[in-house]
């Protein structure tokens, strides 16, 4: 965990220790999601849902004792510059992980892919049983096969898989390929494939880097069969209540009208809109008037997304939703890095 913490803090001035913890365990509030988005931590949102607070505090304290990070009186932590140059410092933040989007149901997605490939390429025997017997997996696989009768599903999926693996780095392609079960071949588990000398945290990130790369690749190719297999799974990973709010909003309903129709607090609907803006690069920002906020916030030496609502609101009363959406818009314009 210490290498991961130092890697996250690297190139960042300072982060609130308690808030970073909430990001890592995936506390799904609009404020924590926005914090992760503004500080380029969204790929690691919910990456360690079982991390205990006392363990987190202990890890940070140990790093401070080793003079690798500092913790100030307000609870902000930052990496010590000299720690980055030390030989035992290993910055490991894989480029393809996205726990915020895929982490919640990661295992389900890859098992679905594994089952489809086995279903099409082998016949179960006493020694080689189907990987899955759950109704969800069987239903999704059989549905894809039934709706693709006009084509050679096995051949098309092979072409798609081959093209995907050819585009992936060799390490990720090999890792995924070794876990696939097919005719005359029993796939290994990730536990068997991963380097046993690596820490548990590093193994988790290496595995996620490969599977998340696969999901991202096919999420952008909705004309392919693997996307059709995964499309319901992709939707399962989203905030379902948010999707209902979004549908009402796109039909022209106001936040107050949506709250009344759904019997929810208007603040809940507001949070849905904020999370939608974080999720969707095509969010309709043009629907909102940010002219007042531009006058107040653009003149500040701080980036718009690092300003606080209380400070801005003290100068002139502003709407919180507009404030947050303007921050998200400006952050997107500035660019998002991992």
C-alpha positions in Angstrom: 0.0 0.0 0.0 2.9 2.4 0.7 4.0 2.4 -2.9 0.5 3.1 -4.1 0.0 6.0 -1.6 3.3 7.6 -2.7 2.4 7.2 -6.3 -1.0 8.8 -5.9 0.6 11.8 -4.0 3.4 12.2 -6.5 3.0 15.5 -8.6 0.2 16.7 -6.3 0.8 19.5 -3.8 -1.3 18.0 -1.0 -4.4 16.0 -0.5 -6.8 15.8 2.5 -6.0 12.5 4.2 -9.6 11.7 5.3 -11.0 12.6 1.8 -8.4 10.5 0.0 -9.5 7.6 2.2 -13.1 8.2 1.2 -12.1 8.2 -2.5 -10.3 4.9 -2.1 -13.2 3.1 -0.3 -15.6 4.6 -2.8 -17.9 6.7 -0.7 -20.4 7.6 -3.3 -21.4 11.2 -2.6 -21.3 14.0 -5.1 -18.6 15.9 -3.1 -16.3 12.9 -2.9 -16.8 12.1 -6.6 -16.1 15.7 -7.6 -13.0 15.8 -5.4 -11.7 12.6 -7.1 -12.5 14.2 -10.5 -10.8 17.5 -9.8 -7.6 15.9 -8.4 -7.4 13.2 -11.1 -8.2 10.4 -8.7 -11.3 9.1 -10.3 -9.7 6.0 -11.8 -8.9 4.9 -8.2 -12.4 5.7 -6.7 -13.5 2.6 -4.9 -10.3 0.7 -5.6 -10.0 -0.5 -2.0 -13.6 -0.8 -0.7 -12.6 -3.0 2.3 -9.7 -0.7 3.5 -10.3 0.0 7.2 -9.8 3.5 8.5 -7.4 2.4 11.2 -5.3 0.6 8.6 -5.3 3.7 6.4 -4.2 5.9 9.3 -1.5 3.4 10.3 -0.1 3.3 6.7 0.1 7.1 6.5 1.6 7.4 9.9 4.3 4.8 9.0 5.2 6.7 5.9 5.5 9.9 7.9 7.8 8.2 10.4 9.9 7.0 7.4 10.0 10.7 6.2 8.4 9.8 2.9 5.3 12.0 3.4 4.2 14.8 5.7 0.9 15.2 7.5 0.2 18.8 8.6 -2.0 20.0 11.4 -5.1 20.2 9.2 -4.8 16.6 8.0 -3.3 17.3 4.6 -0.7 14.8 3.3 2.0 15.4 0.7 4.9 13.3 -0.5 8.4 14.3 0.5 10.4 15.2 -2.6 13.4 13.1 -1.6 11.2 10.0 -1.3 10.6 10.0 -5.0 14.4 9.6 -5.6 14.9 6.8 -3.1 15.7 3.4 -4.6 12.8 1.7 -2.8 10.2 4.1 -4.3 8.3 2.4 -7.1 5.6 4.6 -8.7 3.0 2.1 -10.0 -0.1 3.6 -11.3 -1.3 1.6 -14.3 -2.6 3.7 -17.2 -5.8 1.8 -17.9 -7.5 1.2 -14.5 -10.9 2.8 -14.0 -12.3 1.5 -10.7 -15.0 4.2 -10.7 -16.5 2.9 -13.9 -15.6 -0.8 -13.8 -14.5 -1.8 -10.4 -17.8 -2.5 -8.7 -18.6 -5.5 -11.0 -15.2 -6.2 -12.5 -15.2 -9.9 -11.8 -18.7 -10.4 -13.2 -17.7 -8.8 -16.5 -14.6 -10.9 -17.1 -16.3 -14.1 -16.0 -19.0 -13.4 -18.6 -16.4 -13.1 -21.3 -14.7 -16.3 -20.2 -17.9 -18.2 -20.1 -18.9 -17.1 -23.6 -15.6 -18.2 -25.1 -15.8 -21.6 -23.3 -19.4 -22.0 -24.4 -18.5 -21.5 -28.1 -15.2 -23.5 -28.2 -15.6 -26.6 -26.0 -18.0 -29.2 -24.9 -18.1 -29.9 -21.1 -16.9 -33.2 -19.8 -16.5 -34.7 -16.3 -13.0 -33.1 -16.2 -14.0 -29.9 -17.9 -17.3 -28.4 -16.7 -18.7 -25.1 -17.6 -17.2 -22.2 -15.8 -20.6 -20.8 -14.8 -24.0 -22.1 -14.1 -25.6 -18.9 -12.8 -28.7 -17.7 -14.5 -27.3 -14.2 -15.4 -24.3 -15.6 -17.3 -26.3 -18.3 -19.1 -29.0 -15.8 -20.1 -26.6 -13.2 -21.4 -24.5 -15.7 -23.4 -27.5 -17.6 -24.9 -29.2 -14.3 -25.7 -26.1 -13.2 -27.7 -25.9 -16.5 -29.6 -29.7 -16.5 -30.3 -29.7 -13.0 -31.7 -26.6 -13.6 -33.9 -27.9 -16.6 -35.8 -27.2 -15.0 -39.2 -23.4 -14.9 -38.6 -20.7 -17.3 -37.5 -20.5 -16.1 -33.9 -17.4 -18.1 -33.0 -15.5 -16.8 -36.0 -16.6 -13.1 -35.5 -15.7 -13.2 -31.8 -12.3 -14.7 -32.6 -11.6 -11.8 -35.0 -12.7 -9.3 -32.4 -10.6 -10.8 -29.7 -7.6 -11.1 -31.9 -7.9 -7.5 -33.0 -8.3 -6.4 -29.4 -5.3 -8.4 -28.1 -3.2 -7.1 -31.0 -3.9 -3.5 -30.0 -3.1 -4.2 -26.3 0.4 -4.1 -24.7 1.8 -7.6 -24.7 1.7 -8.0 -20.9 -2.0 -7.2 -20.7 -2.9 -9.4 -23.7 -0.9 -12.3 -22.4 -2.4 -12.0 -18.9 -6.0 -12.1 -20.1 -5.3 -14.8 -22.7 -3.9 -17.2 -20.0 -7.2 -17.0 -18.1 -9.3 -18.1 -21.0 -10.7 -21.7 -21.2 -11.3 -23.2 -24.6 -11.0 -26.4 -26.6 -8.3 -28.6 -25.1 -7.1 -25.7 -22.8 -8.0 -25.0 -19.2 -7.5 -21.3 -18.3 -5.6 -20.3 -15.2 -6.9 -18.1 -12.5 -5.5 -14.6 -12.0 -4.0 -15.8 -8.8 -2.0 -18.4 -10.7 -1.0 -16.0 -13.5 0.1 -13.0 -11.4 3.6 -12.6 -10.0 3.5 -14.1 -6.5 6.4 -11.8 -5.5 4.3 -8.7 -6.1 2.3 -7.3 -3.2 -1.4 -7.8 -2.9 -2.0 -4.2 -3.9 0.2 -4.5 -7.0 -1.5 -7.7 -8.0 -4.9 -6.1 -7.7 -3.8 -3.1 -9.9 -2.1 -5.3 -12.5 -5.3 -7.5 -12.9 -7.5 -4.4 -13.1 -5.3 -2.8 -15.6 -5.8 -5.7 -18.0 -9.5 -6.2 -17.5 -10.4 -2.5 -17.5 -8.4 -2.1 -20.7 -10.6 -4.8 -22.3 -13.8 -3.1 -21.1 -12.7 0.3 -22.3 -11.8 -1.1 -25.7 -15.2 -2.7 -26.4 -17.2 0.1 -24.7 -16.2 2.3 -27.6 -17.1 -0.3 -30.2 -20.9 -0.7 -29.9 -21.1 -2.5 -33.3 -19.1 -5.5 -32.1 -20.4 -8.7 -30.5 -18.4 -8.4 -27.3 -20.1 -5.0 -26.7 -23.4 -6.7 -27.2 -22.4 -9.3 -24.7 -21.4 -6.7 -22.1 -23.9 -3.8 -22.8 -26.2 -4.8 -19.9 -23.2 -5.3 -17.7 -21.9 -1.9 -18.6 -25.2 -0.4 -17.6 -25.3 -2.3 -14.3 -22.1 -0.4 -13.3 -23.8 2.9 -13.5 -25.9 4.7 -10.9 -29.4 3.4 -11.9 -31.3 6.2 -10.2 -29.1 8.8 -12.0 -30.1 7.3 -15.3 -33.8 7.9 -14.5 -33.1 11.5 -13.5 -31.1 12.0 -16.7 -34.0 10.7 -18.8 -36.4 13.1 -17.2 -34.0 16.0 -17.6 -33.4 15.3 -21.3 -37.2 15.4 -21.8 -37.1 19.0 -20.5 -38.2 18.6 -16.9 -36.8 20.9 -14.3 -35.0 19.7 -11.2 -38.0 20.5 -9.0 -40.4 18.7 -11.4 -38.1 15.6 -11.4 -37.9 15.6 -7.6 -41.7 15.8 -7.4 -42.2 13.0 -10.0 -39.7 10.7 -8.3 -40.7 11.6 -4.8 -37.1 12.5 -4.0 -35.4 15.5 -2.4 -34.3 18.1 -4.8 -30.8 17.9 -3.4 -30.7 14.2 -4.5 -31.7 15.2 -8.0 -29.0 17.9 -7.9 -26.4 15.2 -6.9 -27.5 13.1 -9.9 -26.9 16.0 -12.3 -23.5 16.6 -10.8 -22.4 13.0 -11.1 -23.8 12.8 -14.6 -21.6 15.8 -15.5 -18.6 14.0 -14.1 -19.4 10.8 -16.0 -20.3 12.2 -19.4 -18.0 14.3 -21.6 -21.0 15.2 -23.6 -23.0 16.6 -20.7 -25.2 19.5 -21.9 -23.4 22.4 -20.2 -24.9 24.8 -22.7 -28.3 24.4 -20.9 -26.9 26.4 -17.9 -25.9 30.1 -17.6 -22.5 30.4 -16.1 -22.0 34.2 -16.9 -22.1 35.3 -13.2 -19.7 32.6 -12.2 -17.2 33.4 -14.9 -17.0 37.0 -13.6 -16.3 35.9 -10.0 -14.2 32.8 -10.5 -12.1 33.3 -13.6 -10.2 36.2 -12.0 -9.0 34.2 -9.1 -5.4 32.9 -9.2 -6.7 29.5 -8.1 -8.0 27.1 -10.8 -11.8 27.2 -10.9 -12.0 23.6 -9.8 -9.9 24.2 -6.7 -12.0 27.1 -5.4 -14.5 26.5 -2.5 -18.2 27.3 -2.6 -18.1 29.2 0.7 -15.4 31.5 -0.4 -17.0 32.3 -3.7 -20.5 32.6 -2.2 -19.3 35.1 0.3 -18.4 37.5 -2.4 -21.8 37.2 -4.1 -24.6 34.7 -3.6 -24.4 31.9 -6.2 -26.3 28.7 -6.9 -24.4 25.6 -5.7 -25.4 23.4 -8.7 -24.2 26.1 -11.2 -21.0 26.5 -9.1 -20.2 22.7 -9.2 -21.1 22.3 -12.9 -18.9 25.2 -13.9 -16.0 23.7 -12.0 -16.6 20.4 -13.8 -16.8 22.1 -17.2 -13.6 24.0 -16.6 -11.7 20.9 -15.4 -12.7 19.1 -18.6 -11.4 22.0 -20.6 -8.1 22.0 -18.7 -7.7 18.2 -19.2 -7.9 15.2 -17.0 -4.8 13.2 -16.1 -4.3 10.0 -14.1 
